[in-house]
Amino acid sequence: MSAPFVEIPEQEFVLPGTRTCAGCGLALAYRYILKALGQDTIVTLPACCLTILHGIYPKTPIAINAVNNTFASTAASAAGLAAGLKVTGKDNFTVLAMAGDGGTFDMGIQALSGAAERQTNFIYVCYDNEAYMNTGVQRSSATPQGALTTTTPVRPKEQPKKDFLTIMEAHNPSYLATCCSSYPRDIYEKFKKAKEKDKTRFLHVAVPCPPGWGFPASQTVKVGRLAVETALVVLFEIDEGTFRLTGKSLTMARSGRKKPVVEYLKKQDRFKKMTEEQIESLQQEVDKRWEYYLNRANM
Amino acid sequence: MSRVEIITANQAAAMAAKLCRVQVIAAYPITPQSKIPEILSEYVERGKLNAEFVRVESEHSAMTVCISASLVGARAFTATAANGLAYMHEQLHWAAGARVPVVMPIANRGLGAPWTIFNDMQDSLSQRDTGWMQFYCMNNQEVFDYVIMAFKIAEEVLIPAMVCFDGFRLSHTVMPVEVASQEQVDEFLPPRKPPYQISPSNPININPVVMGDLMPDSNGNICPDYMGFRRRLQKAHESALEIIASVGSSFGKMFGRDYTDPYYAYECNDAETVFVTMGSLTSESMEAVDILRKNGEKVGVVGLRVFRPFPAEMLARFLQQFKKLIVVEKAISYGYETPLATEIKGALFTYRSPSMPEVLSFVVGLGGKDVKPEDLIGIYKKSSEISPDRTFWWHQEELHDECTIC
């Protein structure tokens, strides 16, 4: 998994001309996802930031086949593509479904749960920017506790982020992994691995959002790294049931070094109303969860 | 060769779908259509039908699976009714906009609230403006025939099609159906030829964001705006009327049952009054007309088979010859009148002649209320007493209030 050098192909499937905001974590992650999955990928997507990235008709910067569909339907659309391609003898395609946290944690959960329970042969990616960013930063069930959004504008979100990874693990996907857009090599390796498997594969990709989270567009990689370095985002994979920490999270587990969450929080305007008590409480939650992951990894 | 079988409309729809060699079936159970996917799943599991059967978790997903499977070239099929159809609503629009030739039988059933599992046509008629073609069947033979014709028509005009028939009245009632042979259906309906081939070497971005103004592509060619795509769908509907007639005619030549006309006319030659209706009410009205004719009444039936695209000119020119039209429907457009009555009045106005028939509308049979020939005879008599300015409810209850909570 962690060979020092990984040959990442030069061929680009995300060409210049995406319509994302400056510093978009999704655009960075998507580039490496498609490098790993290659030309024979067909992606289906709901109305989301990825739709914007794909551009406006009749132009697109995306050099693979793409099928747009409605908000609640991403995983079902993938199931239709998988069935249609199989029955018409076009088995060479990798079917990729890709939706944001709103389209996954909230509206898309029914179709995703159904497709995963049926062990549909596809890769589902939730790129998580922790709110409805495309429509203007409204709260989702993936928004973390303490964050300001345009629908929690005065009192920051009271509830913690939905534990979606546990929900997906309960569906027994053949492969489940977490990524962060600041670690492209980790993304590339995990998607290479996912491509070689069949049945349902689920990958969660944390993608910082400068306008939605309130940090300068130049800091996307830094903020993403801090998310991992503070263990708010933990990089791991569950490969045919076996849990493994990967990349930076594995290094942190070995070295025992982990940054305090406040370093991550203070970089972003959305957390500016968090009190010291709330930050301390979050730190305790993160520590507890980190211990849980260390135990799962036998470390 | 064809053979006659005594089957329900659900069986007829499933057998027709099998003969059409559907490639992807997605379905979710809802009464009264559930037997269709049950039968098809058995065909698939026993190896009698080479198809992918996707047992989805909702109707919204059933239609989504059909859309995406169809977009990559498969012949896709599902069936639903009532709240299942309502739950698909978003995807019905998407399917028509995406121009996928999906075919979907609807076992017509009333919508909640309050709950009913029984028959009326509110479900499919309230999907009128989704961009789908809608065919209405008066017996199980028509269900069988229209499923086959619907694929042929849909794949030519690239518009999805509903084949609607009355839940329970037809879905669960057996009657003789002439079942065509596989060889006949193969000849009538060859494998689907999609308008493009999906391929990794020539990637396309299907149904992206389209703006309100014309935009150039990277070669400078001007491409359609959103309105342009919508206009093409309307134009395809307009052209579909001719395709429906020619497919109906060629079906008649091959199978002996002609569907050139978008309506079925019964005892209309010397009629002064006609029942205008759809679905199994057409069959029921024919019974009533037989009785009325014995009593010397000059009455006939016009049973509409094609509701979308609406055959306005043909229907209006045909209906102009009568003195009175009694439009009988199992649906209501709340706040106005029965939907078919509105359509007919509009068509008569557009293609008006010096002699215009009187148009009276009756709502009947909601939520499975039985409509017998005696009811239609009663409606015929009542039609000389009522005013044409509002729909008459053929319903025995005396109303004393406008809102009873149940």
Interface residues (C-beta under 8 A of the other chain):
Chain A: Q39 D40 T41 I42 T44 T51 I52 H54 G55 I56 Y57 P58 K59 T60 I62 A63 I64 N65 A66 V67 N68 N69 T70 A72 S73 A75 A76 S77 A78 A79 G80 L81 A83 G84 L85 K86 V87 T88 K90 N92 F93 Q110 A111 S113 G114 A115 E117 R118
Chain B: Q23 V24 A26 N50 A51 E52 V54 R55 V56 E57 S58 H60 S61 T64 V65 C66 I67 S68 A69 S70 L71 V72 G73 A74 A76 E90 Q91 W94 I198 S199 P200 S201 P203 I204 N205 I206 N207 P208 V209 V210 M211 M215 P216 D217 S218 C223
